[in-house]
Amino acid sequence: MSPRLDASHPQKATSAPPTEHPDPTELHDASAERADRASLAGLPDIPPYDEVAPDDARALSKTLFARLESLEEGTHEYSYVRNTLVELNLALVKFAASRFRSRSEPMEDIIQVGTIGLIKAIDRFELSRGVEFPTFAMPTIIGEIKRFFRDTSWSVRVPRRLQELRLDLAKAGDELAQRLDRAPTVGELAEYLGLTRDEVVEGMTASNAYTASSLDAQPEEDDSEGALADRIGYEDNGLEGIEYVESLKPLIAELPSRDRKILSLRFVANMTQSEIGEELGISQMHVSRLLSRTLGRLRKGLTVEE
């Protein structure tokens, strides 16, 4: 919390006699202290911040904003007045944050984000506009909080365009459902929003990324059904030999074209050795020898790879 503006800056008494040749550093510090007191002189007394009424906070803020415009940014005096303005107007942040108390995020985090919006509003505010500071600051504070939820509440990050499209689709869906007494179709949503059907489908698909369910989550209505993973998962037999298939690919690519064709006819087309012999114009016995030699070569190559 910023120090009280009405705090005095007493001079320290000293019993040491003045030196004939004062230290330049001490002279500079004394001069800076006198400048601080002069720059803060004339400011009103401020009671503890939590005891300031809203009307008093507005009046005090106007005085402080007028003083802030006359100070140089980056100086101690500027930071002092700016921090006091933040403390005086924290009630605006708490009021704005109360609108989002139903969200899952902790209220402390929401207030912290809203305070960032308050600081931005203080830095951009100008008394010459003739607008009350709460009127000017509230949209900035709420906008900062909404931006926080937009960037952090989605389970999967999607572009801002799709986030806004999700809100438009939800609003249009409610309005059309009341008008039609049924759920609207994709075509009706597209016509209502002036979008293409593909854009509506894209927005509806992106809305699935807003929340995610754990695969270990139990159904609320009936725990006997088991976890979500037990209900949607299945055994994929094709995965069992995937490592062998990937290991065989480079070995098969190195085979002569006739050996590759025999393998294709035997294991892809599911032809017998006699049918392969007729296809290639060779005997069934020759096909058997070629096939055995090819399989042995592949088996040896797999063994070497392992």
PABA-415874 format. One record per residue (C-alpha): residue in three letters; residue number from 1; x, y, z. Coordinates in pm, whole numbers, plus 50000, padded with zeros to 5 digits. Layout:
<pts>
(pt ALA, NUM, (X, Y, Z))
...
</pts>
This chain:
<pts>
(pt MET, 1, (50000, 50000, 50000))
(pt SER, 2, (50127, 50349, 49914))
(pt PRO, 3, (50228, 50574, 50205))
(pt ARG, 4, (49988, 50838, 50325))
(pt LEU, 5, (50001, 51155, 50120))
(pt ASP, 6, (49971, 51359, 50436))
(pt ALA, 7, (50283, 51199, 50585))
(pt SER, 8, (50531, 51460, 50695))
(pt HIS, 9, (50895, 51459, 50607))
(pt PRO, 10, (51067, 51592, 50924))
(pt GLN, 11, (51424, 51702, 50907))
(pt LYS, 12, (51666, 51514, 51127))
(pt ALA, 13, (51844, 51719, 51386))
(pt THR, 14, (52218, 51677, 51414))
(pt SER, 15, (52466, 51786, 51674))
(pt ALA, 16, (52763, 51770, 51441))
(pt PRO, 17, (52892, 52108, 51334))
(pt PRO, 18, (52877, 52184, 50964))
(pt THR, 19, (53189, 52110, 50772))
(pt GLU, 20, (53375, 52379, 50592))
(pt HIS, 21, (53359, 52178, 50267))
(pt PRO, 22, (53025, 51985, 50241))
(pt ASP, 23, (53017, 51652, 50057))
(pt PRO, 24, (52862, 51701, 49707))
(pt THR, 25, (52670, 51372, 49745))
(pt GLU, 26, (52506, 51491, 50067))
(pt LEU, 27, (52415, 51821, 49902))
(pt HIS, 28, (52255, 51632, 49613))
(pt ASP, 29, (52054, 51407, 49848))
(pt ALA, 30, (51933, 51704, 50050))
(pt SER, 31, (51836, 51886, 49732))
(pt ALA, 32, (51643, 51578, 49606))
(pt GLU, 33, (51459, 51550, 49941))
(pt ARG, 34, (51358, 51917, 49926))
(pt ALA, 35, (51239, 51864, 49566))
(pt ASP, 36, (51029, 51565, 49675))
(pt ARG, 37, (50861, 51766, 49948))
(pt ALA, 38, (50801, 52056, 49712))
(pt SER, 39, (50653, 51839, 49437))
(pt LEU, 40, (50413, 51666, 49681))
(pt ALA, 41, (50319, 51981, 49868))
(pt GLY, 42, (49958, 52087, 49853))
(pt LEU, 43, (49813, 51738, 49811))
(pt PRO, 44, (49504, 51664, 50020))
(pt ASP, 45, (49508, 51443, 50326))
(pt ILE, 46, (49399, 51089, 50246))
(pt PRO, 47, (49259, 50859, 50517))
(pt PRO, 48, (49318, 50482, 50503))
(pt TYR, 49, (49217, 50368, 50155))
(pt ASP, 50, (48954, 50120, 50271))
(pt GLU, 51, (48776, 50402, 50453))
(pt VAL, 52, (48745, 50639, 50155))
(pt ALA, 53, (48388, 50673, 50025))
(pt PRO, 54, (48328, 50644, 49647))
(pt ASP, 55, (48246, 51015, 49608))
(pt ASP, 56, (48556, 51113, 49804))
(pt ALA, 57, (48766, 50875, 49594))
(pt ARG, 58, (48646, 51048, 49276))
(pt ALA, 59, (48728, 51393, 49411))
(pt LEU, 60, (49069, 51286, 49539))
(pt SER, 61, (49144, 51111, 49210))
(pt LYS, 62, (49078, 51431, 49014))
(pt THR, 63, (49328, 51617, 49230))
(pt LEU, 64, (49586, 51342, 49191))
(pt PHE, 65, (49536, 51319, 48814))
(pt ALA, 66, (49590, 51693, 48787))
(pt ARG, 67, (49915, 51658, 48982))
(pt LEU, 68, (50019, 51350, 48779))
(pt GLU, 69, (50004, 51550, 48455))
(pt SER, 70, (50258, 51796, 48593))
(pt LEU, 71, (50508, 51530, 48699))
(pt GLU, 72, (50774, 51363, 48486))
(pt GLU, 73, (50716, 50993, 48421))
(pt GLY, 74, (50975, 50768, 48585))
(pt THR, 75, (51040, 50994, 48882))
(pt HIS, 76, (50975, 50899, 49244))
(pt GLU, 77, (50698, 51161, 49269))
(pt TYR, 78, (50523, 51027, 48959))
(pt SER, 79, (50529, 50668, 49091))
(pt TYR, 80, (50408, 50788, 49432))
(pt VAL, 81, (50099, 50963, 49293))
(pt ARG, 82, (50030, 50686, 49039))
(pt ASN, 83, (50042, 50414, 49306))
(pt THR, 84, (49809, 50617, 49526))
(pt LEU, 85, (49560, 50640, 49238))
(pt VAL, 86, (49573, 50262, 49203))
(pt GLU, 87, (49502, 50213, 49574))
(pt LEU, 88, (49217, 50465, 49573))
(pt ASN, 89, (49040, 50298, 49279))
(pt LEU, 90, (49082, 49931, 49367))
(pt ALA, 91, (48710, 49928, 49454))
(pt LEU, 92, (48641, 49953, 49079))
(pt VAL, 93, (48839, 49634, 49021))
(pt LYS, 94, (48659, 49446, 49296))
(pt PHE, 95, (48321, 49558, 49160))
(pt ALA, 96, (48412, 49444, 48809))
(pt ALA, 97, (48555, 49114, 48936))
(pt SER, 98, (48232, 49038, 49125))
(pt ARG, 99, (48058, 48995, 48788))
(pt PHE, 100, (48279, 48691, 48723))
(pt ARG, 101, (48256, 48521, 49063))
(pt SER, 102, (48071, 48225, 48905))
(pt ARG, 103, (48378, 48135, 48697))
(pt SER, 104, (48612, 47858, 48803))
(pt GLU, 105, (48914, 48088, 48836))
(pt PRO, 106, (49008, 48209, 49190))
(pt MET, 107, (48878, 48557, 49273))
(pt GLU, 108, (49233, 48665, 49368))
(pt ASP, 109, (49351, 48595, 49013))
(pt ILE, 110, (49059, 48786, 48862))
(pt ILE, 111, (49128, 49088, 49084))
(pt GLN, 112, (49496, 49076, 48991))
(pt VAL, 113, (49412, 49078, 48620))
(pt GLY, 114, (49157, 49357, 48673))
(pt THR, 115, (49423, 49563, 48852))
(pt ILE, 116, (49635, 49546, 48537))
(pt GLY, 117, (49341, 49695, 48348))
(pt LEU, 118, (49310, 49968, 48614))
(pt ILE, 119, (49678, 50060, 48572))
(pt LYS, 120, (49636, 50080, 48194))
(pt ALA, 121, (49334, 50306, 48241))
(pt ILE, 122, (49527, 50536, 48477))
(pt ASP, 123, (49812, 50567, 48227))
(pt ARG, 124, (49572, 50660, 47944))
(pt PHE, 125, (49332, 50887, 48134))
(pt GLU, 126, (49323, 51260, 48059))
(pt LEU, 127, (49128, 51512, 48266))
(pt SER, 128, (49075, 51732, 47961))
(pt ARG, 129, (48833, 51478, 47815))
(pt GLY, 130, (48573, 51574, 48072))
(pt VAL, 131, (48488, 51211, 48154))
(pt GLU, 132, (48467, 51068, 48504))
(pt PHE, 133, (48750, 50824, 48568))
(pt PRO, 134, (48524, 50530, 48675))
(pt THR, 135, (48330, 50566, 48348))
(pt PHE, 136, (48655, 50562, 48152))
(pt ALA, 137, (48825, 50284, 48349))
(pt MET, 138, (48548, 50026, 48383))
(pt PRO, 139, (48550, 49909, 48014))
(pt THR, 140, (48928, 49870, 48028))
(pt ILE, 141, (48913, 49668, 48351))
(pt ILE, 142, (48634, 49439, 48227))
(pt GLY, 143, (48805, 49401, 47890))
(pt GLU, 144, (49126, 49287, 48058))
(pt ILE, 145, (48936, 49030, 48265))
(pt LYS, 146, (48747, 48899, 47960))
(pt ARG, 147, (49074, 48872, 47768))
(pt PHE, 148, (49214, 48667, 48056))
(pt PHE, 149, (48925, 48421, 48037))
(pt ARG, 150, (48945, 48410, 47658))
(pt ASP, 151, (49313, 48318, 47666))
(pt THR, 152, (49311, 48073, 47958))
(pt SER, 153, (48969, 47906, 47985))
(pt TRP, 154, (48987, 47701, 47664))
(pt SER, 155, (49115, 47346, 47708))
(pt VAL, 156, (49274, 47362, 47361))
(pt ARG, 157, (49396, 47695, 47227))
(pt VAL, 158, (49208, 47799, 46912))
(pt PRO, 159, (49233, 48123, 46710))
(pt ARG, 160, (49048, 48426, 46844))
(pt ARG, 161, (48828, 48427, 46532))
(pt LEU, 162, (48689, 48085, 46624))
(pt GLN, 163, (48648, 48182, 46990))
(pt GLU, 164, (48430, 48476, 46888))
(pt LEU, 165, (48246, 48262, 46632))
(pt ARG, 166, (48157, 48017, 46909))
(pt LEU, 167, (47989, 48297, 47105))
(pt ASP, 168, (47799, 48415, 46794))
(pt LEU, 169, (47681, 48061, 46721))
(pt ALA, 170, (47563, 48011, 47079))
(pt LYS, 171, (47367, 48338, 47075))
(pt ALA, 172, (47220, 48270, 46729))
(pt GLY, 173, (47131, 47914, 46828))
(pt ASP, 174, (46931, 48033, 47131))
(pt GLU, 175, (46746, 48298, 46933))
(pt LEU, 176, (46660, 48062, 46645))
(pt ALA, 177, (46556, 47785, 46885))
(pt GLN, 178, (46302, 48018, 47047))
(pt ARG, 179, (46177, 48135, 46709))
(pt LEU, 180, (46155, 47791, 46544))
(pt ASP, 181, (46071, 47590, 46858))
(pt ARG, 182, (46346, 47344, 46763))
(pt ALA, 183, (46722, 47330, 46723))
(pt PRO, 184, (46835, 47524, 46413))
(pt THR, 185, (47014, 47349, 46129))
(pt VAL, 186, (47357, 47441, 45997))
(pt GLY, 187, (47199, 47610, 45696))
(pt GLU, 188, (46968, 47821, 45914))
(pt LEU, 189, (47258, 47930, 46135))
(pt ALA, 190, (47465, 48020, 45828))
(pt GLU, 191, (47182, 48228, 45680))
(pt TYR, 192, (47113, 48402, 46012))
(pt LEU, 193, (47479, 48499, 46068))
(pt GLY, 194, (47561, 48564, 45703))
(pt LEU, 195, (47825, 48291, 45694))
(pt THR, 196, (47893, 47988, 45478))
(pt ARG, 197, (47799, 47640, 45593))
(pt ASP, 198, (48167, 47547, 45615))
(pt GLU, 199, (48236, 47839, 45850))
(pt VAL, 200, (47948, 47736, 46076))
(pt VAL, 201, (48071, 47376, 46085))
(pt GLU, 202, (48423, 47498, 46165))
(pt GLY, 203, (48291, 47708, 46454))
(pt MET, 204, (48083, 47421, 46590))
(pt THR, 205, (48385, 47191, 46573))
(pt ALA, 206, (48607, 47446, 46747))
(pt SER, 207, (48355, 47477, 47032))
(pt ASN, 208, (48439, 47120, 47130))
(pt ALA, 209, (48780, 47247, 47240))
(pt TYR, 210, (48633, 47474, 47509))
(pt THR, 211, (48612, 47200, 47770))
(pt ALA, 212, (48776, 46860, 47787))
(pt SER, 213, (48676, 46553, 47985))
(pt SER, 214, (48925, 46327, 48156))
(pt LEU, 215, (48942, 45972, 48022))
(pt ASP, 216, (48932, 45858, 48385))
(pt ALA, 217, (48616, 46057, 48466))
(pt GLN, 218, (48321, 45858, 48597))
(pt PRO, 219, (47970, 45929, 48466))
(pt GLU, 220, (47764, 46129, 48714))
(pt GLU, 221, (47440, 45943, 48664))
(pt ASP, 222, (47566, 45587, 48687))
(pt ASP, 223, (47907, 45495, 48823))
(pt SER, 224, (47860, 45135, 48715))
(pt GLU, 225, (47931, 45228, 48353))
(pt GLY, 226, (48300, 45273, 48428))
(pt ALA, 227, (48540, 45543, 48316))
(pt LEU, 228, (48511, 45725, 47985))
(pt ALA, 229, (48815, 45542, 47848))
(pt ASP, 230, (48643, 45206, 47914))
(pt ARG, 231, (48337, 45314, 47717))
(pt ILE, 232, (48498, 45470, 47411))
(pt GLY, 233, (48822, 45271, 47383))
(pt TYR, 234, (48868, 44954, 47178))
(pt GLU, 235, (49145, 44714, 47090))
(pt ASP, 236, (49309, 44800, 46758))
(pt ASN, 237, (49456, 44476, 46628))
(pt GLY, 238, (49634, 44662, 46351))
(pt LEU, 239, (49870, 44819, 46603))
(pt GLU, 240, (50006, 44486, 46719))
(pt GLY, 241, (50240, 44433, 46425))
(pt ILE, 242, (50299, 44792, 46319))
(pt GLU, 243, (50665, 44785, 46423))
(pt TYR, 244, (50727, 44478, 46202))
(pt VAL, 245, (50553, 44639, 45906))
(pt GLU, 246, (50764, 44954, 45936))
(pt SER, 247, (51082, 44749, 45974))
(pt LEU, 248, (50999, 44541, 45665))
(pt LYS, 249, (50933, 44835, 45436))
(pt PRO, 250, (51301, 44925, 45364))
(pt LEU, 251, (51393, 44555, 45333))
(pt ILE, 252, (51118, 44489, 45078))
(pt ALA, 253, (51221, 44799, 44883))
(pt GLU, 254, (51568, 44646, 44834))
(pt LEU, 255, (51431, 44322, 44680))
(pt PRO, 256, (51436, 44256, 44304))
(pt SER, 257, (51113, 44346, 44127))
(pt ARG, 258, (51019, 43981, 44062))
(pt ASP, 259, (51058, 43889, 44430))
(pt ARG, 260, (50847, 44189, 44531))
(pt LYS, 261, (50577, 44086, 44284))
(pt ILE, 262, (50573, 43728, 44418))
(pt LEU, 263, (50530, 43861, 44771))
(pt SER, 264, (50247, 44087, 44656))
(pt LEU, 265, (50067, 43809, 44472))
(pt ARG, 266, (50106, 43568, 44761))
(pt PHE, 267, (50028, 43786, 45063))
(pt VAL, 268, (49825, 44074, 44916))
(pt ALA, 269, (49633, 43910, 44633))
(pt ASN, 270, (49623, 43584, 44837))
(pt MET, 271, (49708, 43368, 44532))
(pt THR, 272, (49841, 43013, 44561))
(pt GLN, 273, (50187, 42915, 44444))
(pt SER, 274, (50038, 42739, 44139))
(pt GLU, 275, (49841, 43052, 44044))
(pt ILE, 276, (50152, 43263, 44084))
(pt GLY, 277, (50348, 43024, 43863))
(pt GLU, 278, (50086, 43053, 43591))
(pt GLU, 279, (50089, 43432, 43626))
(pt LEU, 280, (50468, 43452, 43591))
(pt GLY, 281, (50516, 43159, 43349))
(pt ILE, 282, (50726, 42951, 43589))
(pt SER, 283, (50670, 42627, 43775))
(pt GLN, 284, (50509, 42600, 44116))
(pt MET, 285, (50833, 42448, 44250))
(pt HIS, 286, (51031, 42749, 44127))
(pt VAL, 287, (50784, 42984, 44294))
(pt SER, 288, (50825, 42791, 44619))
(pt ARG, 289, (51206, 42822, 44608))
(pt LEU, 290, (51195, 43193, 44526))
(pt LEU, 291, (50943, 43256, 44801))
(pt SER, 292, (51145, 43064, 45061))
(pt ARG, 293, (51462, 43249, 44964))
(pt THR, 294, (51289, 43589, 44985))
(pt LEU, 295, (51133, 43515, 45323))
(pt GLY, 296, (51466, 43395, 45459))
(pt ARG, 297, (51634, 43714, 45341))
(pt LEU, 298, (51368, 43929, 45508))
(pt ARG, 299, (51388, 43726, 45829))
(pt LYS, 300, (51764, 43767, 45838))
(pt GLY, 301, (51733, 44141, 45778))
(pt LEU, 302, (51489, 44178, 46069))
(pt THR, 303, (51726, 43987, 46296))
(pt VAL, 304, (52017, 44213, 46203))
(pt GLU, 305, (51805, 44524, 46263))
(pt GLU, 306, (51713, 44405, 46612))
</pts>
